[in-house]
């Protein structure tokens, strides 16, 4: 694992660099924040150990600059300092540092802190693998573009909004929001079992084909269930299973695969249901143009209490500007079309309101 | 050197502590001590200049750096005096700094003396 060590003090830097090499790390040294930032920009470093006070750019400013930008992966930042005291720790953590080590320290202490960093980066790799799996499943469907990126953002926004309501604050905490962000992209994982002749068919589906298509919820749910069964401690698998199985259920009990109603549908399934439909409405499909936000909003409102949980529709309304921003950020279709009659635009014969697949 | 001024090396430099920080690697200890002596000399010259020109901010920066290298090699009295010098510089108490510069230079002399004695003992 590569580590970038940043310190203008030659003596400390020599000790830290040599100790970390002894522990098996591949180490690069920089003498100030500016030099370090240029090295971070190469994308080669995800573990940074930096002194606080340095000329040109301090460790604190380096950390802030790193956090301001998007990188291909998380950068775990350990701040070294001679400054003790709670105020300095708070200041360092507030700048985005992940850990804080006061000089002088024993090499083993730094080694333990780096191991924590490696574990955090490992978890991120797990998240990337989840997303890669979802992307792979999605790759057969050439219509979907950045669908998964948008779905997880919409789901996160809805969960975050509900977490602020008194009736949901015991159900939804920060972990839940993070889990739904990680697992919502797996909602259509069962489509790997749907044949191309159905999945990629440009025209309306026959009743038999609709039944085949609808089986993707069961396929996804069963696959994730078998994995979740062997790893019960992996909470994300349980949520992923519930989402895959229930994101096409409808609040009034007319959805599929099991016709669950109201609170029988897991909350995560109700959240992703709205996120998925909003994305289908605002995206171009072979059978419909992209609708603008106003049109999609009207359709979502029509489904309040029938297709969608009224609370989740309200959460959507409370945060709709963020939906618009996400849709623009991950835009991958032509100009949105407003005012087209729904029947002309959507070839979805079984439902008066749009379904996402 | 008379007996009253003699200080064992451990007082100015805790070599065991430094060895521990270098994971017992004596080559690294030697390299670190060489770099330390060179860096300390440069920083003390720059600190003297900063104090003479009334630049408290630069004096604070240099005192902080001396504190850092002192912490790394476990040079306790140097660390202690550099900490005080930094505090006075941060408070813009320039009148106090010449006294601490003298203390730091004295710490430096004792450190160099103990390093030279150590070299002679090893030879």
Interface residues (C-beta under 8 A of the other chain):
Chain A: X8 X9 X10 X11 X12 X14 X15 X18 X19 X22 X51 X53 X55 X82 X103 X104 X106 X107
Chain B: X20 X21 X22 X23 X25 X28 X31 X32 X35 X36 X39 X61 X64 X65 X67 X68 X69 X71 X72 X73 X74
